[in-house]
Amino acid sequence: MLLWNSGLDSCFKNHMQRIHVLNGNHWSNALCCWLNSSDSRNPFVEHAVQYAVAAAHAKFGKDRTDALQKILLQGLDITILGCNEFYSYRNQIELQGLPLTPESLALLPPFSSITFNAEESSGQKPEVAKTGLGSSAAMTTAVVASLLHYLGVVDLSSGKKVDADLDIVHMIAQTAHCIAQGKVGSGFDVSSAVYGSQRYVRFSPEVLSSAQGAVIGIPLEEVISDVLQAKWDHERKKFSLPPSMTLLLGEPGTGGSSTPSMVGAVKKWQKSDPQNSLETWRKLSEANSALELHLNALSGLAEKHSDAYQNVINRCSGLTSEKWVGGEDEPSQAVIEALLGARNAMLGIRNHMRKMGEAAGIPIEPESQSELLDATMNMEGVLLAGVPGAGGFDAVFAVTLGASSDNVIRAWSSSNVLALLVREDPNGVSIENNDPRAKEITTAVSSIRIE
């Protein structure tokens, strides 16, 4: 069984992961043996497997529990294939003398061997060179979803996905991911991996209190049963980019940023200057809401006035923003106004994020990124550009109109920025049975046999 999950994170991230669940042997001592193997211990996979199996026990009655035990006694052989898009291959591309373009990335074989950052002078083990697309959340979600489907708790078959099943996957994946990382984060990476593109408000951390406070002696099945019955109060609303718009993500290659340390600096600033920080957050929230409003308006116009919408997009894709004027009719003018409104909202978002960074003493939008983003937004057919996630040096993004993305990719390449192959995907977690790349397992495959 093969699973693929993908999603847009805060309009800027895409998550992919493949999981094979095969029959194996000796399930009875699986978790005990695995937990004792500290050399290759992965808490995200560990908790995903434990919690998915516990969820199956919690959801099934006595009659189905016996059948579940028979399945588990056959064993599980889990193979995790990491998509290239999760990892940085800039060094390999440059060593081969290839241009920094998506076409060069596409030449890499599927599931290429992962790369590592240079070893630190302290002698610590070098870290995997990642692109910052939430790989741990995507992997956790894929493992949980594949096991729940395999064990019959949910049905994720094509055309059969229902919200109730996705909700179970979401609850178990969120719990496993939060416990594995030792804190309750935003939860957006997991939510986007489960549901796809969306507008999201995090659940209250209290829903995970039973899992966080679990002590030795309480059956895991009871803990997970409490999690499944808790009042999950997160909010999500489907969201995707309007038609004929392309999301681009670029890797500048100027060094990574530590999200936890940057978040910590912002929280410290909030405590030291509550009045100004609250005002900045309010303005940023208003700008974010304005951007959402304009993008949703564009989606509505595309649906109601498709010809006028497409004509404006095609025309504006070859023009810089100051020339986006002169709608031929009322619908066309409404499209232009919404485009300019979205663009101005993004400029406001960038301004407030820069101010936040300056106040907190961290580079949320570093000067080098600002120069690149300004140049990108001044190009023909570019609606908006910014830094994703917590900001910093890791990545940049742009949303382009029509066929203008090729020009941005070339400009980024000349500025030493590698445009990645990822795109927005609103579908969320799903099964793939015929992905040809899964048949060409390379040396990049990380195989964990539980027995």
Secondary structure, 3 states (H helix, E strand, C coil): CEEECCCCECCCECCCCEEEEEECCCCCCHHHHHHCCHHHCCHHHHHHHHHHHHHHHHHCCHHHHHHHHHHHHCCEEEEEECCHHHECCHHHHHHCCCCCCHHHHHCCCCCCCCCECCCCCCCCCCCECECCCCHHHHHHHHHHHHHHHHCCCCCCCCCCCCHHHHHHHHHHHHHHHHHHHCCCCCCHHHHHHHHCCEEEECCCHHHHHHHHCCCCCCCHHHHHHHHHHCCCCCEEEECCCCCCEEEEEEECCCCCCCHHHHHHHHHHHHHHCHHHHHHHHHHHHHHHHHHHHHHHHHHHHHHHCHHHHHHHHHHHCCCCHHHCCCCCCHHHHHHHHHHHHHHHHHHHHHHHHHHHHHHHCCCCCCHHHHHHHHHHHCCCCEEEEECCCCCCCCCEEEEEECCCHHHHHHHHHHCCCEECCCCCCCCCCEECCCCHHHHCCCCCCEEEEEC
